[in-house]
Amino acid sequence: MIVTEIRELNAKKVLVTVDGHLAFPLYKGELRQYGLAEESEIAAKQWDELWDQVLIRRSRLRAMNLLQKKNYTKAELERKLRENFYPDELISQALEYVMQFHYVDDLRYAQNYIRYHSENRSRQRIRHDLLAKGISSELFEQAWEEFQESNEEWSERKQILSLLEKRHYNPELADEKEKAKTMAFLYRRGYSTSVISSVFSHLSASERSTEATEEY
């Protein structure tokens, strides 16, 4: 194996490219320790030691350190490791390592995310967020079904009414401009126009009923 390029990443690290395609990060001290320089050859024994004792261990430790600070989906952790210049093979091994101990569990992540955001986000908004984080549609549906089974009282109508209460929206005092602004806010939260319209129709009907009772 031939070192084809050594590029400085920062004051402490370099990116070493071998045989023109395999690139990995090393500390400058390790560069000197292994005697690596551009156009130099890496002996098989030296390469095995570098790969097994340094690179595999470091990629696993990097994944663990990231997970200590926050929860990641598999896709998010993969992106973070790639940003740190680890090659695909090291990333796959690091992901396999943390997943076997369930440090990364996409289903659990989706379940927790749904539970945490179920009070103020629509199903569609939560789904969109989770798919953007790399959760598959199948896992989302599984997590959502489990959530609904244990939260039978949950509904988007109740959720919207709760949000309107928090915004101090009063259908009796709101003019058309305020109504349109509030409906736009709910739409941005991911609620469908049909559910929004249904809630506002209910509020209008309740308001008319109250007025009729007062007149009577």
C-alpha positions as a printed NumPy array, in Angstrom:
array([[  0.   ,   0.   ,   0.   ],
       [  1.292,   3.425,  -0.982],
       [  0.579,   6.751,   0.735],
       [ -0.527,   8.945,  -2.17 ],
       [ -1.442,  12.146,  -0.297],
       [ -1.213,  13.729,   3.143],
       [ -3.427,  16.783,   3.634],
       [ -3.512,  18.923,   6.745],
       [ -6.92 ,  19.15 ,   8.426],
       [ -5.946,  21.321,  11.38 ],
       [ -3.022,  21.983,  13.708],
       [ -3.177,  18.434,  15.099],
       [ -4.638,  16.233,  12.365],
       [ -3.985,  15.216,   8.788],
       [ -5.969,  13.264,   6.203],
       [ -3.965,  10.359,   4.804],
       [ -4.913,   8.884,   1.431],
       [ -3.688,   5.398,   0.516],
       [ -3.577,   3.981,  -3.013],
       [ -5.407,   7.055,  -4.29 ],
       [ -8.822,   6.245,  -2.798],
       [ -8.838,   5.187,   0.876],
       [ -8.617,   8.249,   3.144],
       [ -8.589,   8.393,   6.955],
       [ -7.643,  10.923,   9.668],
       [ -4.513,  10.615,  11.799],
       [ -2.839,  12.768,  14.417],
       [  0.473,  14.223,  13.333],
       [  2.206,  12.335,  16.144],
       [  0.859,   9.056,  14.718],
       [  2.091,  10.077,  11.301],
       [  5.609,  10.308,  12.722],
       [  5.148,   7.167,  14.835],
       [  4.353,   5.06 ,  11.769],
       [  6.853,   6.872,   9.565],
       [  4.271,   7.799,   6.956],
       [  5.087,  10.225,   4.166],
       [  3.791,  10.799,   0.669],
       [  4.931,   8.071,  -1.737],
       [  6.033,   5.862,   1.172],
       [  4.968,   2.208,   1.335],
       [  3.044,   0.777,   4.279],
       [  4.065,  -2.765,   5.155],
       [  1.261,  -5.3  ,   5.663],
       [  2.031,  -5.779,   9.375],
       [  2.194,  -2.02 ,   9.918],
       [ -1.1  ,  -1.516,   8.086],
       [ -2.881,  -4.202,  10.14 ],
       [ -1.725,  -2.548,  13.361],
       [ -2.742,   0.911,  12.165],
       [ -6.165,  -0.277,  11.023],
       [ -7.031,  -2.552,  13.97 ],
       [ -5.381,  -0.763,  16.893],
       [ -5.835,   2.866,  15.846],
       [ -8.521,   3.466,  13.247],
       [-11.188,   0.935,  14.254],
       [-10.85 ,   1.804,  17.932],
       [-10.914,   5.536,  17.222],
       [-14.012,   5.395,  15.015],
       [-15.863,   3.441,  17.726],
       [-14.762,   5.88 ,  20.414],
       [-15.813,   8.821,  18.256],
       [-19.267,   7.3  ,  17.804],
       [-19.544,   6.686,  21.554],
       [-18.441,  10.239,  22.377],
       [-21.045,  11.676,  20.022],
       [-23.775,   9.55 ,  21.606],
       [-22.786,  10.699,  25.094],
       [-23.722,  14.267,  24.152],
       [-27.069,  13.554,  22.438],
       [-29.177,  10.864,  20.825],
       [-28.664,  10.227,  17.121],
       [-30.44 ,   8.13 ,  14.544],
       [-28.282,   5.73 ,  12.566],
       [-28.296,   8.085,   9.558],
       [-27.389,  11.129,  11.67 ],
       [-24.49 ,   9.318,  13.337],
       [-23.285,   8.107,   9.96 ],
       [-23.261,  11.704,   8.68 ],
       [-21.335,  12.904,  11.73 ],
       [-18.666,  10.228,  11.283],
       [-18.379,  11.04 ,   7.597],
       [-17.888,  14.712,   8.497],
       [-14.942,  13.529,  10.608],
       [-13.408,  11.99 ,   7.458],
       [-13.841,   8.335,   8.418],
       [-14.119,   6.028,   5.384],
       [-17.21 ,   3.912,   4.761],
       [-15.717,   0.673,   6.094],
       [-14.789,   2.251,   9.429],
       [-18.2  ,   3.937,   9.671],
       [-19.979,   0.623,   9.073],
       [-17.939,  -1.094,  11.771],
       [-18.498,   1.743,  14.255],
       [-22.263,   1.719,  13.605],
       [-22.438,  -2.05 ,  13.953],
       [-20.573,  -1.784,  17.267],
       [-22.865,   0.819,  18.876],
       [-26.027,  -0.784,  17.49 ],
       [-25.268,  -4.203,  18.97 ],
       [-25.438,  -2.58 ,  22.412],
       [-28.54 ,  -0.573,  21.391],
       [-26.723,   2.723,  21.879],
       [-28.32 ,   3.557,  18.532],
       [-31.888,   2.305,  18.128],
       [-33.988,   4.036,  15.463],
       [-37.282,   2.569,  16.685],
       [-36.639,   3.746,  20.241],
       [-35.578,   7.14 ,  18.91 ],
       [-38.835,   7.453,  16.937],
       [-40.922,   6.355,  19.933],
       [-39.296,   8.933,  22.207],
       [-39.56 ,  11.678,  19.589],
       [-43.273,  11.039,  19.025],
       [-43.98 ,  10.955,  22.754],
       [-42.068,  14.187,  23.395],
       [-43.619,  16.178,  20.512],
       [-47.128,  14.727,  20.528],
       [-48.526,  17.677,  22.498],
       [-47.665,  20.407,  20.017],
       [-46.905,  18.88 ,  16.617],
       [-49.117,  17.183,  14.078],
       [-48.63 ,  13.62 ,  12.922],
       [-47.495,  14.883,   9.516],
       [-44.97 ,  17.293,  11.046],
       [-43.535,  14.579,  13.3  ],
       [-43.334,  12.175,  10.374],
       [-41.553,  14.792,   8.249],
       [-39.059,  15.509,  11.044],
       [-38.26 ,  11.854,  11.633],
       [-37.85 ,  11.034,   7.946],
       [-35.425,  13.96 ,   7.695],
       [-33.424,  12.373,  10.517],
       [-33.15 ,   9.119,   8.595],
       [-36.009,   7.168,  10.187],
       [-37.716,   4.944,   7.615],
       [-41.438,   5.221,   6.855],
       [-41.923,   1.671,   8.131],
       [-40.318,   2.431,  11.496],
       [-42.322,   5.64 ,  11.832],
       [-45.593,   3.804,  11.195],
       [-44.686,   1.134,  13.738],
       [-43.778,   3.73 ,  16.371],
       [-46.906,   5.766,  15.626],
       [-49.224,   2.751,  15.927],
       [-47.655,   1.899,  19.289],
       [-48.123,   5.501,  20.429],
       [-51.795,   5.553,  19.437],
       [-52.483,   2.215,  21.146],
       [-51.346,   3.684,  24.462],
       [-52.793,   7.172,  23.824],
       [-56.293,   6.527,  22.533],
       [-57.47 ,   9.988,  23.632],
       [-54.952,  11.741,  21.384],
       [-56.344,  13.588,  18.362],
       [-55.216,  16.471,  16.184],
       [-58.471,  18.319,  16.928],
       [-57.726,  18.306,  20.66 ],
       [-54.151,  19.273,  19.92 ],
       [-55.236,  22.283,  17.847],
       [-57.687,  23.419,  20.503],
       [-54.905,  23.238,  23.084],
       [-52.584,  25.301,  20.868],
       [-55.312,  27.904,  20.307],
       [-55.811,  28.143,  24.049],
       [-52.082,  28.672,  24.573],
       [-52.127,  31.422,  21.931],
       [-55.109,  32.993,  23.709],
       [-57.147,  32.796,  20.513],
       [-60.704,  33.993,  21.103],
       [-63.08 ,  33.21 ,  18.21 ],
       [-65.531,  35.808,  19.494],
       [-62.973,  38.628,  19.289],
       [-60.781,  37.525,  16.383],
       [-61.298,  39.302,  13.075],
       [-60.719,  37.681,   9.67 ],
       [-57.079,  38.78 ,   9.603],
       [-56.346,  37.193,  12.992],
       [-58.261,  34.061,  11.984],
       [-56.258,  33.718,   8.738],
       [-52.983,  34.284,  10.606],
       [-53.856,  31.617,  13.167],
       [-54.9  ,  29.124,  10.507],
       [-51.613,  29.732,   8.667],
       [-49.727,  29.073,  11.908],
       [-51.48 ,  25.732,  12.3  ],
       [-50.86 ,  24.813,   8.675],
       [-47.13 ,  25.457,   9.164],
       [-47.269,  23.063,  12.107],
       [-48.292,  20.351,   9.666],
       [-52.029,  20.164,  10.268],
       [-54.141,  19.504,   7.189],
       [-56.499,  22.173,   5.921],
       [-59.443,  19.812,   6.444],
       [-58.7  ,  19.335,  10.171],
       [-58.034,  23.052,  10.663],
       [-61.252,  24.006,   8.883],
       [-63.195,  21.447,  10.912],
       [-61.947,  22.926,  14.191],
       [-62.704,  26.498,  13.152],
       [-66.146,  25.488,  11.898],
       [-66.794,  23.918,  15.289],
       [-65.654,  27.106,  17.029],
       [-67.879,  29.227,  14.787],
       [-70.856,  26.959,  15.439],
       [-70.251,  27.133,  19.173],
       [-70.023,  30.911,  18.953],
       [-73.324,  31.137,  17.036],
       [-74.98 ,  28.826,  19.534],
       [-73.796,  31.006,  22.416],
       [-75.081,  34.144,  20.675],
       [-78.471,  32.527,  20.015],
       [-78.76 ,  31.448,  23.643],
       [-77.942,  34.953,  24.83 ],
       [-80.523,  36.488,  22.471],
       [-83.16 ,  34.015,  23.619]])
